[in-house]
Amino acid sequence: MHDLGTLGGTNSYGYGINSSGTVAGESYTAGNLANHAFRYDTSMHDLGTLGGGGSYDFGINSSGTVAGYSNIAGNVVTHAFYYDTSMHDLGTLGGTNSYGYGINGSGIIAGSSNTADGGGHAFYYDSAMYDLNSYLDASGTGWTLQQAYAINDIGQITGSGTIGGKTHAYLLTVSTDVVSTTPEPGTWAMLVGMTVSGLAVAHRRKIRQA
């Protein structure tokens, strides 16, 4: 067992680890004035913030890129980020706050964001932030996908959402039943089609049911 230490404060917490043994987490800074996201390889590196007081990271991929969230200036608003050599603000789905949780080997991030109406929706981020609810079949599934916590290297996403007035876990996975006729450059190649508990979903711009 190896003690990773802290960023100068009392406590630290490890949340994610990749196959190289690089750890992602958070630690109090000196004087316990704030929590900052860290990445640990042979020592603990302070990843800073998006301008606010605190930051937190939860996922790390094989390249060492981490996903998390940070306060921005004023400490009223929180935005999801990814950190490679610097911290990048992912924005939101039109609302106030967003939170990054999982990241896969391609750097695609899963998380949750407020929408313009104040609700919380699951998202994936690949050069831009996309509402996973936009991929639900237009006929309606009864689901509202609220959180996306993890994403694997074949594009499967897990999280939680509501259906029938209850909160259930979901598995969002690739389906060949629904295809995108004109995938856009730069968008996630795996998102040619998806299912939630066997319900078909597809790319938001061009949807054709097979």
N, C-alpha and C positions, 0 to 999 in steps of 0.2 A: 504494500500500500504506500502510495506517494502523496505527501501533503503538497498541494500546489501553492500554498501561501495565499496572499491577498495583494490588493493594489494599495496597501498602506493602511487599510482600515481593519476592523475586527474580524468580519466574516466574509466568506466567499462560497459560491455555489456552482457546481458543475452540472450542465444540462445535456450537452451533446458531445459526441466523439466520433471521429472518422477512422478509417482503416489504418491510417498512419499514426494513430494515437494522439492527434491534435484535439484539444478539448475546447469547447465553447461554454461560457457561463457568465456569471456576474460577480462582482466583488464590491464591498465598501471601499471607498477611497480614504485618504488620510483624514483623520478626525471624524470618520463615519458621516461625512457631510453629504455623500451621494453614493448611489450604486452605478457602476460603469460596466458595460460589457467587456469581456476579455476573450482573448484567444491564447491558449497555452500550448507551446511546443516543448522547448526546453526551459522556457521561462514564461511568466505571465505578462501579456501585452495589453495595455489599456487601449480600447478601440475608440474612446471618446464618445461624443454625442452628436446629435443633429442641431446643436446650439442650446439645448436645454440642460437641465441638471442631471438627468439620469438616462441610462440605456441598459438594455437587457437583450441577450441573445440566447437562442434555444437550439438552433439547427446548424450543422456544419457538414459540408460535403467533402468529397475526396480531394478537391483542389484547395481546401482550406477556406473557402468562402463561407461566411456565416450569415444567418438570417435572424432578425430580431426586431425590436422596436425601441424608439428613443423619444424622449421629450424634445420638442423643438423650442425655440426661444420663447420665453414667457412661462414655460412649464405648465401650460393649460392644455396643450394639444400634443398627442402622441402619434408618431408616424412609423410605419414599418420601414425597415432598411435591409440592405445587404451590404456586407463589408468584404472587399477583396484586398485592395491596397489603401482604400479610403472608404468612408461611409456614404452610401447613396440613399437618398430619400425616395421611397416608392410612391409617395402620395396616398390618395384614398380613392374610394369609389364615389366620391362626391360629397361625403360627409366630413365629420371632424377628425375622427381617430382611425388608425389602422394598426395592425399587429402582425408581424411576421413570425412564423413558427417553424416551418419545415423547409428544407431545400434539398434538391436531388443533385446528381452528378452533373447534369447539364446546366445547373444554376437556376432552375425554375423553382419559384418560391410559392409556398402555400400559407395562407393566413386568413385574417378576418378584417373587415373594414365597415365602418358606418357608411350608409348610403345617404343620399340627399334628404330622404324623409326621416333620417335618424335611426333606421333599422340596422341590424348587423347582418352582413352577408359574407359568405366564404369567397375567397378569391384565389386565383393563381396569377403569378407575375412572370411574364416573359417579355422583357423590353417595355411592356405596359401592363397595367393591372386590369384583369378581367373578372367580372362577376360570374361565379360558377352557376348561379341560378339562371343566367342567360342561356345555358346549354340544355336546360330542361325542355322536354318535348312541349311544343306549343299547345297541345291539347290539355296540358296540366297534369301534374303527377301528385299533387298534394304536399310535396316537399317544399320547405324553405331551408336551404343550406346556410347555416349560420357561421360555422367555424370549419376551417381546414387546418389540421394540425401537422400532417405529415404527408410527404410525397416520395414515391420511390423512383428508381431509375427507368422503369417502363411506363411511368406516368400515372400510376394509380394513386389516388388521394383518399385519405380517411379523415373524418372529422365528425361533427355532430350537426343535427338539424332537427326541425320539427315536422311532424306528420301526424295528422289526426289529433292535434292538441297535445302531443307528447314529444319529448326529446329522445331521438334515437341516434345511435352511431350509423354511419353510412360508409360504404366502399364505392368510390367512383372509379370505374375501370373502362378500358378501351373496348369498344364494340365495333364490329364490322357491319352491323345492321343499319347504321346511319352513317352516311358519308358526306363530306364537304366537297362540293363540285369545284370551288375555286379557292383553295387555301391561300391566305395572304402571306407574302414574304415576311419572314421574321417571327411569324406566330408559331406556336408550339406544334411541331409535326405530329406528336402523338394525339392531338386533339382533332383527329378526323372523325371521331365519334366516341361517345361515352355512355355508360349506363349507371343509374343509381338503383341498386337492388333490382336490376333487370329492366329498368325503365330507360328508354332510349333518349340520349341527348346528343347535340352536335354543334358544329361551329356556328357562331351567332350570325355571320353575314350571309352565308349561303347554306341553306339546309334542305336536303332532299332525303326523304325516307325511301329506303330500298324496297 
